[in-house]
Amino acid sequence: MKQYKKTNYKSVRLPSPKQAPTMPAAAEGMKLNKFVASCGICSRRQAVDLIKSGQIKVNNAAVLEPWYEVKATDKITYEGKTLIPEIKQVYILMNKPKNYLTTLKDDRGRKTVMELLEGKVSERIFPVGRLDRATMGLLLLTNDGELAQKLAHPSYKVKKIYQVKLNKPIPEEDLQKIKKGLQLEDGVAEVDGVDYLQDSDGTEVGIEIHIGRNRIVRRIFEHLGYEVIKLDRTYYAGLTKKNLPRGWFRQLTPEEVRMLKHFT
Protein backbone atom coordinates (compact mmCIF):
# COMPACT_ATOMS: atom_id res chain seq x y z
CA MET A 1 0.00 0.00 0.00
CA LYS A 2 1.22 3.49 -0.79
CA GLN A 3 2.55 5.33 2.25
CA TYR A 4 0.86 8.54 3.39
CA LYS A 5 2.91 11.65 2.89
CA LYS A 6 3.04 14.82 5.00
CA THR A 7 2.74 18.18 3.24
CA ASN A 8 3.46 21.84 4.00
CA TYR A 9 0.74 24.50 3.76
CA LYS A 10 0.59 28.16 2.76
CA SER A 11 -1.80 30.86 3.95
CA VAL A 12 -4.86 32.04 2.02
CA ARG A 13 -7.18 35.04 2.16
CA LEU A 14 -10.97 35.09 2.39
CA PRO A 15 -13.36 37.47 0.65
CA SER A 16 -15.28 39.99 2.76
CA PRO A 17 -18.60 38.80 4.22
CA LYS A 18 -21.75 39.77 2.34
CA GLN A 19 -25.12 40.95 3.54
CA ALA A 20 -27.43 38.25 4.91
CA PRO A 21 -30.32 37.30 2.59
CA THR A 22 -34.03 37.86 3.18
CA MET A 23 -36.95 35.40 2.96
CA PRO A 24 -37.27 34.15 -0.65
CA ALA A 25 -40.65 33.64 -2.30
CA ALA A 26 -39.53 30.12 -3.20
CA ALA A 27 -39.98 29.12 0.45
CA GLU A 28 -43.75 28.81 -0.02
CA GLY A 29 -44.74 25.16 -0.38
CA MET A 30 -41.35 23.95 0.91
CA LYS A 31 -41.43 21.02 3.34
CA LEU A 32 -40.74 22.18 6.89
CA ASN A 33 -37.63 20.02 7.38
CA LYS A 34 -36.13 21.33 4.13
CA PHE A 35 -37.04 24.89 5.15
CA VAL A 36 -35.27 24.52 8.51
CA ALA A 37 -32.18 22.98 6.89
CA SER A 38 -32.13 25.81 4.35
CA CYS A 39 -31.78 28.27 7.22
CA GLY A 40 -28.26 27.01 7.95
CA ILE A 41 -28.77 25.72 11.48
CA CYS A 42 -28.55 21.98 10.79
CA SER A 43 -28.81 19.24 8.19
CA ARG A 44 -32.19 18.06 6.89
CA ARG A 45 -31.99 14.91 9.00
CA GLN A 46 -31.25 16.95 12.13
CA ALA A 47 -34.15 19.26 11.19
CA VAL A 48 -36.52 16.29 11.40
CA ASP A 49 -35.41 15.67 14.99
CA LEU A 50 -35.83 19.34 15.91
CA ILE A 51 -39.35 19.37 14.45
CA LYS A 52 -40.47 16.11 16.07
CA SER A 53 -39.17 17.28 19.45
CA GLY A 54 -41.29 20.45 19.20
CA GLN A 55 -38.36 22.86 19.01
CA ILE A 56 -39.53 24.40 15.72
CA LYS A 57 -42.54 26.71 16.06
CA VAL A 58 -44.87 27.71 13.23
CA ASN A 59 -46.88 30.81 14.17
CA ASN A 60 -45.94 30.25 17.84
CA ALA A 61 -47.17 26.64 17.86
CA ALA A 62 -45.14 23.44 17.60
CA VAL A 63 -45.71 21.53 14.37
CA LEU A 64 -44.45 17.97 14.79
CA GLU A 65 -44.82 16.93 11.14
CA PRO A 66 -41.58 17.39 9.11
CA TRP A 67 -43.54 17.27 5.84
CA TYR A 68 -45.71 20.27 6.72
CA GLU A 69 -45.79 22.64 3.72
CA VAL A 70 -44.67 26.15 4.56
CA LYS A 71 -47.06 29.00 3.70
CA ALA A 72 -46.02 32.50 2.70
CA THR A 73 -47.68 33.93 5.82
CA ASP A 74 -46.03 31.50 8.28
CA LYS A 75 -43.62 32.75 10.92
CA ILE A 76 -41.22 29.94 11.74
CA THR A 77 -38.97 30.19 14.79
CA TYR A 78 -36.27 28.22 16.62
CA GLU A 79 -35.22 29.14 20.15
CA GLY A 80 -37.28 32.31 19.83
CA LYS A 81 -35.54 33.49 16.65
CA THR A 82 -37.24 33.80 13.28
CA LEU A 83 -35.82 31.46 10.65
CA ILE A 84 -35.12 32.78 7.17
CA PRO A 85 -33.75 30.45 4.46
CA GLU A 86 -30.41 31.34 2.95
CA ILE A 87 -30.53 32.42 -0.68
CA LYS A 88 -26.81 31.95 -1.21
CA GLN A 89 -25.36 28.55 -0.50
CA VAL A 90 -21.99 28.70 1.22
CA TYR A 91 -19.31 26.00 1.44
CA ILE A 92 -16.41 26.55 3.85
CA LEU A 93 -13.43 24.25 4.32
CA MET A 94 -11.64 24.65 7.66
CA ASN A 95 -8.42 23.19 9.02
CA LYS A 96 -9.73 22.76 12.56
CA PRO A 97 -7.27 23.39 15.40
CA LYS A 98 -7.15 21.34 18.59
CA ASN A 99 -9.48 22.11 21.52
CA TYR A 100 -12.36 23.48 19.41
CA LEU A 101 -15.78 21.83 19.44
CA THR A 102 -17.62 21.20 16.17
CA THR A 103 -20.91 22.60 17.48
CA LEU A 104 -22.78 25.86 16.95
CA LYS A 105 -22.44 26.74 20.65
CA ASP A 106 -21.43 25.18 23.95
CA ASP A 107 -23.32 25.61 27.22
CA ARG A 108 -20.08 25.15 29.18
CA GLY A 109 -18.38 28.07 27.46
CA ARG A 110 -15.80 26.01 25.61
CA LYS A 111 -14.45 27.23 22.27
CA THR A 112 -16.31 26.19 19.11
CA VAL A 113 -15.34 26.32 15.45
CA MET A 114 -18.00 28.97 14.91
CA GLU A 115 -15.85 31.44 16.87
CA LEU A 116 -13.18 31.13 14.17
CA LEU A 117 -15.78 32.27 11.60
CA GLU A 118 -17.23 35.11 13.65
CA GLY A 119 -17.37 38.37 11.69
CA LYS A 120 -15.94 36.72 8.57
CA VAL A 121 -18.88 34.72 7.21
CA SER A 122 -22.29 36.40 7.33
CA GLU A 123 -24.36 33.39 6.27
CA ARG A 124 -25.56 30.95 8.92
CA ILE A 125 -23.69 27.70 8.40
CA PHE A 126 -23.14 24.50 10.38
CA PRO A 127 -20.51 21.73 10.50
CA VAL A 128 -20.97 18.61 8.37
CA GLY A 129 -20.38 15.70 10.73
CA ARG A 130 -18.14 15.94 13.76
CA LEU A 131 -14.51 15.98 14.78
CA ASP A 132 -14.00 15.53 18.51
CA ARG A 133 -12.49 18.35 20.51
CA ALA A 134 -8.92 17.01 20.42
CA THR A 135 -8.97 16.03 16.73
CA MET A 136 -7.61 18.45 14.16
CA GLY A 137 -7.97 18.74 10.42
CA LEU A 138 -10.48 19.09 7.63
CA LEU A 139 -14.00 20.16 8.50
CA LEU A 140 -16.67 21.20 6.01
CA LEU A 141 -19.25 23.84 7.02
CA THR A 142 -22.23 24.81 4.86
CA ASN A 143 -25.86 25.92 4.77
CA ASP A 144 -26.63 23.32 2.10
CA GLY A 145 -28.65 20.88 4.21
CA GLU A 146 -29.24 18.45 1.36
CA LEU A 147 -25.53 18.06 0.58
CA ALA A 148 -24.69 17.78 4.29
CA GLN A 149 -27.21 14.98 4.70
CA LYS A 150 -25.78 13.04 1.78
CA LEU A 151 -22.17 13.43 2.91
CA ALA A 152 -23.10 12.16 6.36
CA HIS A 153 -25.07 9.13 5.09
CA PRO A 154 -23.17 5.80 5.37
CA SER A 155 -24.35 4.62 1.94
CA TYR A 156 -22.15 7.19 0.16
CA LYS A 157 -18.98 5.85 1.83
CA VAL A 158 -17.25 9.22 1.99
CA LYS A 159 -13.47 8.70 2.02
CA LYS A 160 -11.49 10.15 4.94
CA ILE A 161 -7.77 9.95 5.71
CA TYR A 162 -6.26 10.63 9.12
CA GLN A 163 -2.66 10.98 10.28
CA VAL A 164 -2.26 9.36 13.69
CA LYS A 165 0.53 9.85 16.25
CA LEU A 166 0.68 7.04 18.83
CA ASN A 167 2.33 6.82 22.24
CA LYS A 168 4.52 3.91 21.11
CA PRO A 169 5.55 2.18 17.87
CA ILE A 170 2.93 -0.10 16.34
CA PRO A 171 4.20 -3.36 14.80
CA GLU A 172 3.16 -4.63 11.37
CA GLU A 173 1.10 -7.42 12.93
CA ASP A 174 -1.20 -4.87 14.61
CA LEU A 175 -1.56 -2.97 11.34
CA GLN A 176 -2.71 -6.22 9.75
CA LYS A 177 -5.30 -6.70 12.51
CA ILE A 178 -6.65 -3.21 11.79
CA LYS A 179 -6.76 -3.90 8.04
CA LYS A 180 -8.78 -7.07 8.62
CA GLY A 181 -11.30 -5.17 10.78
CA LEU A 182 -11.40 -5.13 14.56
CA GLN A 183 -14.50 -6.19 16.44
CA LEU A 184 -15.47 -3.20 18.60
CA GLU A 185 -18.39 -2.86 21.01
CA ASP A 186 -20.61 -1.43 18.25
CA GLY A 187 -19.56 -3.79 15.45
CA VAL A 188 -16.65 -4.42 13.10
CA ALA A 189 -14.52 -1.35 12.31
CA GLU A 190 -14.05 -1.50 8.53
CA VAL A 191 -10.82 0.13 7.39
CA ASP A 192 -9.93 0.85 3.75
CA GLY A 193 -6.19 1.10 4.39
CA VAL A 194 -3.57 1.73 7.06
CA ASP A 195 0.21 2.14 6.78
CA TYR A 196 3.20 3.90 8.31
CA LEU A 197 3.81 7.53 7.40
CA GLN A 198 6.96 8.19 5.41
CA ASP A 199 10.05 8.58 7.62
CA SER A 200 8.03 7.41 10.62
CA ASP A 201 9.65 5.75 13.63
CA GLY A 202 6.65 3.44 13.85
CA THR A 203 4.54 5.77 15.98
CA GLU A 204 2.94 7.63 13.05
CA VAL A 205 0.49 6.01 10.66
CA GLY A 206 -2.06 7.02 8.06
CA ILE A 207 -5.49 5.39 8.18
CA GLU A 208 -8.13 5.51 5.46
CA ILE A 209 -11.80 4.95 6.36
CA HIS A 210 -15.31 5.64 5.12
CA ILE A 211 -17.27 4.80 8.27
CA GLY A 212 -18.31 7.71 10.48
CA ARG A 213 -18.98 6.20 13.89
CA ASN A 214 -18.20 8.22 17.01
CA ARG A 215 -14.44 8.44 17.82
CA ILE A 216 -13.88 5.46 15.51
CA VAL A 217 -10.19 6.11 14.75
CA ARG A 218 -9.28 6.61 18.41
CA ARG A 219 -11.24 3.52 19.42
CA ILE A 220 -9.49 1.35 16.82
CA PHE A 221 -6.07 2.06 18.30
CA GLU A 222 -7.25 2.10 21.91
CA HIS A 223 -8.68 -1.39 21.35
CA LEU A 224 -5.12 -2.62 20.71
CA GLY A 225 -3.65 -0.81 23.72
CA TYR A 226 -2.36 2.39 22.10
CA GLU A 227 -2.97 5.99 23.13
CA VAL A 228 -3.62 8.46 20.33
CA ILE A 229 -1.41 11.48 21.02
CA LYS A 230 -2.36 13.40 17.90
CA LEU A 231 -5.12 12.91 15.32
CA ASP A 232 -5.34 14.97 12.14
CA ARG A 233 -7.86 14.55 9.29
CA THR A 234 -5.94 15.36 6.11
CA TYR A 235 -8.44 14.25 3.45
CA TYR A 236 -12.24 14.45 3.27
CA ALA A 237 -14.47 13.59 0.28
CA GLY A 238 -11.84 14.59 -2.26
CA LEU A 239 -10.74 17.73 -0.37
CA THR A 240 -7.23 18.19 1.07
CA LYS A 241 -5.43 20.63 3.37
CA LYS A 242 -3.24 22.03 0.59
CA ASN A 243 -2.61 25.76 1.18
CA LEU A 244 -4.74 25.72 4.33
CA PRO A 245 -2.81 26.25 7.61
CA ARG A 246 -4.14 25.16 11.00
CA GLY A 247 -6.98 27.38 12.20
CA TRP A 248 -7.60 28.88 8.74
CA PHE A 249 -10.52 28.35 6.40
CA ARG A 250 -11.53 29.16 2.84
CA GLN A 251 -14.52 28.95 0.54
CA LEU A 252 -14.69 25.97 -1.78
CA THR A 253 -14.14 26.69 -5.44
CA PRO A 254 -17.06 26.15 -7.88
CA GLU A 255 -15.18 23.09 -9.18
CA GLU A 256 -14.93 21.62 -5.68
CA VAL A 257 -18.64 22.18 -5.05
CA ARG A 258 -19.51 20.46 -8.32
CA MET A 259 -17.20 17.59 -7.39
CA LEU A 260 -18.95 17.12 -4.04
CA LYS A 261 -22.42 17.20 -5.57
CA HIS A 262 -21.39 14.78 -8.31
CA PHE A 263 -19.78 12.54 -5.73
CA THR A 264 -22.99 12.34 -3.75
C-alpha angles and dihedrals in degrees: 000000000000113000120242114249129213118229138197122237136214129209125260136196128233127219119249116273117262132221116282115254127246130231109296122220088232089074091079110101092015116138111255095240091051090046092053092047090049089060091069100241099109146340121284091256091052089047089060090056092048091051096046091049091055096245094124114074125200111198089344094307128101114248109197097189113094091199094059109133113236117235125212091244096050121115108207120193140180121195088351095305124114113244119225120181117240115248094196118057113220129200118191126183114202132188095217117216124218121276096030121119120225093227134104091243141349125224090209093058096247120151118271132194089248089071089063089057097045112129092002103075117041097188119087108249136166137205119268105229123332142283113193119244096264096043119095133197144057118016126169119212124186147146091227099108094180094055091044091053092051094047090051095048114103093222092070092057095213109206118237130178124198132189110218129198113198132198092241139013115284116219124227091251091063091048088055091052089053092048091053091051126260121237106238128180091269098042140286115333104226113208124190095201144338131187143148118281115246113275090010122154089218096273096089123068139164118227126193120203142158099194117098105201119146114285088342098157093048092046092051092059095036088055088063094046101264129129116221106227096177132012123187127176105216101170132037127173093330095318123116138190094248110145091359115112123201112287094016129110139189141188117263116250119246088252092055092049091051089049092053094048092047090047091055 
